[in-house]
Amino acid sequence: MPSVKFSSKRLKYIHDLALVDPELINFQMGHWQAGEVPIGNYSALSHIEAINELVPILDKLFREVGWQPLKSVLS
């Protein structure tokens, strides 16, 4: 069986993602099944709370990989 080597930066990234609720990852990525739509009429998930929890995590990850915000022509 081949061994997989991860850098310490990669392991930290994996650890940080492991702390995120899988439901929030599905919400962000759009990966949900029928009956689990997080922004549906009968959903108990607050999209405002989900976004407020995800933004700091995503901002941190984006900074770590060097992404920078760009001004949108839409805003």
C-alpha positions, 0 to 999 in steps of 0.5 A: 500500500503506498504511503501518502505524505502531507506537508504540515500546511496541508495537515493543518488545512485538513484539521481546520476543515475537520472542525467545520460542520459537514452540513455547512460544507454541504450548504456552501458547496451545494451538495445536498440530497432531495429533502435536505435543501438548506434554504428550502421553505421548511428548512430549520437551517438559518442561512444567515447563521450558516454564512456567519459561521462560514465566512471567518473560516473561508476568509482564513483559508483563502488568506492561507492559499493567497487568494485576494478579493476582487471588486465585482462589477455587480456590486 
